[in-house]
Amino acid sequence: MLNYTNVGEPNSYEEVVATPDVDTWLEAMWFEMDSIHANKTWELVQQPVGRKPLPCKWVYRYKYVSSSERPNYKAMLVAKGFKQEHGVNYSKNFSSIVKMTTLPLLLGVVVTKDLELEQLEVKTAFLHGDLDEDI
């Protein structure tokens, strides 16, 4: 069982650097950035004329696994999508996805090994989607 909380977690980078476990939070942030780069989530380009970049924010969460007393630290870099205007800087809505080859492969292993699958967590699931639109 995985549980996320929003109790006692930092709300900003300034709060992260003021906590005694700053090193653990920074490690979680580096893990997120490494995942973003490894999955080629974005491509650095020149800002198009007349376009404003979509701001981002770090979100920090403790992730508790029922078999562990110590939480895992999760840092997520999220886009402030609410700042977009339909028809101006987006035309479609997207949700978090996993590459389509991942689930059949995993379920195939579960079936062939006669295992039971109770829960599935995909780290950085949103990083696996393909988006042909400029953001």
N, C-alpha and C positions, 0 to 999 in steps of 0.2 A: 504494500500500500504506500503510495506516494502522496505527500501532502505539502502544499505550498502555503505559506502564511504571509501576512502583511503586518505582523506585529514585531516591533523592535528592529525592523530592517531600515537601512539608510534610505533616504528619499532623494539624495543628490550625491554627486561626487565629493562635494565639500564635507558632507556627513561621513562618507566612506573614509576619507583621510583623517578624520577626527576620531575614528573608532580604534580600539586596541587591536582589532583583528584586520587592520588595513591591508596587511600582506595577503591574507586569504582572499579578501575582496578583489584586490588587484590581480591576483592569480586567476580568479574567475573571469575578470574582464579580459585578460590576455587569452584565456581559453576561448571566449566568445569571438574575439578578433581573429584568432588563428582559424576558427571554424569558418568565419566569414571569408577569409582569404582562401582557405583550402577549397571551399565550395564555389569559388569565383562568383560570389553573390553580387558583387558590383564591379563596375569598371570605372576608373577615374577618367573623367572627360572634362573638357573646358565647359564652363557654364554657358548654355545657349543665351543669346541676346534676348532680353525681355522675360527671362525665366528666373524665378527665385528658387533656391534649393529648399528641399523639404527638411525641416529641422529634425534632429534625432534626440533621444534621451536615453540615459542608462536607467534600467529598472533592476533593483536588487531584491532577491528573495532567498529565504532559507528554504531548502527542500529537505523534508524529513522522510526518511525511509523507516517503516515501522520496526524493522529489525535493528535499527541503529539509534543510539541516543544522541549522537552528535549530528547536527544537520550538515548537509552539503550547501555550499554557497553558490548561488546562480546569479550571474550578471547577464542581462540581455540588453542589447542595443536595439532600440525600437524607433521606427519612424513615427513622427507625429502626423499620422494620416488624416486626423481631423482638421488639419490646416489646408488640406486640398479642397479644390472646388470642382465639382462635377462639370465636365465639359471644358474646363480651363486647363487643369493639369492631371486629369484622369478621365477615363471613359468607361472603365470596367472595374468591378470589385473582385478581389482575390482573397482566398483563405489559405491557411497553413496546409501544406501538403507534404507528402513523402513521395519520392520517386516511385513510379509504378512498378519498377522491377524489385523493389525492396520487400513489399508485403508478400507477394506470391513466393518469393524465395524463402522468407522466414516461415510462412505457413507450411510450405513444402517440407522444411526441416522438422517442424512440429509434428506433422502427420507421419513422416517416414520413421521418426524416432519414437512414435507413440507417446508424445509428451502432452501435457496439458498447458494451455496458454491462458493465464488468468488476467494479465495486464501487459500492456505494451507501451513503452515510452520511447519516443524518437527524439533524440537530442537535435536541436537546431532544425526542426522539421521545416520551418518556413524558408530555410536557406536552400532547400532542394527544388523549389518550384522554378519554372521558367516564365519569365516576364518579358514580353517584347515591347513594353511601353517605357518611355523615359519617365523617370521620377525625379 
